[in-house]
Amino acid sequence: MKRVGFIGLGRMNGMLARGFLSSGALCPGQTGICTRTMERTADLAFAYPGITRFDRNQDLAAWADLLIIGVRPLDLPGVLHEIRDVQGGDIHIVSLAACVRIAEMAAIHPGRISRIFPSLCATVQEGISLCTHQETVTGDEAAFIEELFSSVSQVVPVREEEFEVAGDLMS
């Protein structure tokens, strides 16, 4: 059972965490969250007892097998710098930042990287999530992520060079 951590609990990551938990794709015991505004975690932790809350991104990264990072694109490099040495840098991240390419993240984070761009329709377990993976992501890791996101949307793999255009068309 993989432990999945959420860094940031804004609209998109909050929607995903709730969707994964309500669909049964994740159980509370395998879910961890960390955000700058810890008050945002109260409703989720109340609705799903057993979720682990962390005060620091590094502590969540040490606990998790996979991190879903849902912060503003300008905040992403700082988060990556915070976690890059945790677990020897060998943690798989999923970035929701639509305009930050894998190569830019890989310049900071030595681990495996996937990008997902979910639509807001995932709020009601509909819509599309665009997906691309760094070449170092294993088939099993890619399958886990795609299965997880398929619990809230239809997953559509795209090449990274088509990611932004596909996102514009999806929106």
N, C-alpha and C positions, 0 to 999 in steps of 0.2 A: 504494500500500500504506500504509494508515494505521498510525501507531504508537500503541499503546495502553499507557497507564501505569496501574499499580495502586498506589494509596496505601493502605498497610495490607495486611498479609498474614496476617490471622487466619483463622479457620475458613472464613468465607464467601468472602472474596477469594482466599484460597489455593485453595479448591475451584474457584472460577471460573477462575483462572489455569491450573491444572492441566487442567481440562476443556477450555478453549479450545485449549490447546497439544496435548493428546493427541488431540483431535478434528480437528486441522488447521485450525481456524478462525483461529488465530493461529500465526505461526511465531516462533521465538525472536528473530530479528532485529528484529521489530516489537513486541517486548514489553519493557517497562521496569517495574521495581519499586522501591519505597521503603517502608521501614517503620522504626519506632522501634527494633526489635530485629533488627538486620541478620543475626544468626545464623539467623533464620527463612528467609532467602533462600537459604541454602547448598544445601539439598536440591533446591530448584527449579532453581537455577542449574547444579547438577551434572547433573540429569536432562535439562535443556534448555540445552546450551551455546549461547551467543550472546545470552542474555537480558542486558539492560543493567541494572545495579544502581546506584541513586543514593543518596547520603547525605542529600540535602535534597529536600523536596517541591517547592521552587521549581525546582530543576534538572530534576526529572522533568517538571514542568509545561511548562518551556521546550522540552523534547525531544518531548513527546507531542502527538498530534492529539486524543486523547480520554483522559480520566482516569476511571477507575473507583475511587471512593472508598469503602473498606470500613473505616471507623473507627467507634468508638462514637458514638452520637448526641451526647453531651455534648462530644466532641472535634471534631465536624464544624465548628462555627464557627471554631475556631482554625485548622484546615486551610484553610478557605475564605479566611480573612484572609491566610494565608501565600501563597496562590497567586493572589489576585484581581488583582494588577497584572501578572502574568506574561503575556506575549504580548498586552500591552495589555488584559488582562482578557477576551480573546476566545478562551477555550478552553471546549470542551464537556465538561461533567462528567456522570457518572452516579453518583448517590448510592444506596447500599444501605441508608441509615438510614431504616427504615420509618416512624418517627414524626416526621420533619422534613419539613415541606411545602416545595414549590418556592418559594412566596412568602417563606418564612423564609430560604432559601438565597439567593434573588435579592436580598434586602436587603444581602447581603455580596458575592456573586459576580455581576459584571456579564455574564458569558458565558451560554451556553445550558446548560440543565439538564434532565436526564432522571432519573427515579426507577425503579429496578428492585427488585423484592422476589422473589428466587429462593428456591425451597424447597430444603431439604437433599437432596432426592432428586436434585438436579442432580449430586450426587457420582457417581452412576452413569448420568448423562445421561438422566435421567427427570424427571418432575415438571413443575411449572409455575413460570414467572417472570412476575409481574405487572409491567406496564410503563405508565408515563405520561410525557408529554413536555411541557415548557414550550411555549407557543405560538410562541416564536422558533426552536425546533428545526426545521430544514428536513426535508422529506420524505426526502431522501437520507440525512440524518444519522439520522433515526428508523429508516429501513430498515436501515442498517448495524448499529445497536445491536440491533435485533430479530433480524436474521440471526445476529449474533454469539451472542446468548443462545439462539437456537434450536438452536445446536450442542450445548447441554447440557440443554435443557428445552423445553417448549412455551410460547411467549410469548403472554400474554393481555393485550391492551391494556385498561386500565380508566381511567375518569375519576378525577382526583385526589381528588375528594370521596368516592369509593367505595374508595379505596386501602386504608385501614386495615381497613374491614369485609371487603373481599375477602381481605386478608391473614389476618384471623382465620379466615375460612371455609376458606382454603387450608391453614392450619396444622392 
